[in-house]
């Protein structure tokens, strides 16, 4: 959703159409996360669209990290289950 309207274009399209602009947004997000703002003043002195974009981008980055962590936990759980099954099938001294 962009400016209150649904947007059906490919999410990669902005990168292809405006590489410099997208890089500027991600650069701004990095600075914002490190405590630096694009304009002088506080958070309320920043452009609303920029702050909205940073919030959306930061939320998506956190969601990706959470999804990755969840995926890693699930993989480790599956590996542990496979090890437990293998250990249950092969008990030392029985074969």
ChimeraX attribute file (.defattr): number of C-alpha atoms within 10 A of each C-alpha:
attribute: neighborCount
match mode: 1-to-1
recipient: residues
	/A:1	7
	/A:2	8
	/A:3	7
	/A:4	6
	/A:5	7
	/A:6	8
	/A:7	10
	/A:8	8
	/A:9	8
	/A:10	8
	/A:11	9
	/A:12	8
	/A:13	10
	/A:14	13
	/A:15	13
	/A:16	10
	/A:17	10
	/A:18	11
	/A:19	11
	/A:20	11
	/A:21	12
	/A:22	14
	/A:23	12
	/A:24	12
	/A:25	15
	/A:26	15
	/A:27	13
	/A:28	19
	/A:29	22
	/A:30	15
	/A:31	13
	/A:32	16
	/A:33	12
	/A:34	9
	/A:35	8
	/A:36	14
	/A:37	18
	/A:38	17
	/A:39	10
	/A:40	9
	/A:41	9
	/A:42	10
	/A:43	14
	/A:44	8
	/A:45	12
	/A:46	14
	/A:47	11
	/A:48	11
	/A:49	10
	/A:50	14
	/A:51	19
	/A:52	11
	/A:53	16
	/A:54	19
	/A:55	13
	/A:56	11
	/A:57	15
	/A:58	17
	/A:59	12
	/A:60	12
	/A:61	12
	/A:62	11
	/A:63	12
	/A:64	12
	/A:65	12
	/A:66	12
	/A:67	12
	/A:68	12
	/A:69	12
	/A:70	12
	/A:71	12
	/A:72	12
	/A:73	12
	/A:74	12
	/A:75	12
	/A:76	12
	/A:77	12
	/A:78	12
	/A:79	12
	/A:80	12
	/A:81	12
	/A:82	12
	/A:83	12
	/A:84	12
	/A:85	11
	/A:86	11
	/A:87	11
	/A:88	10
	/A:89	10
	/A:90	11
	/A:91	9
	/A:92	8
	/A:93	5
	/A:94	6
	/A:95	5
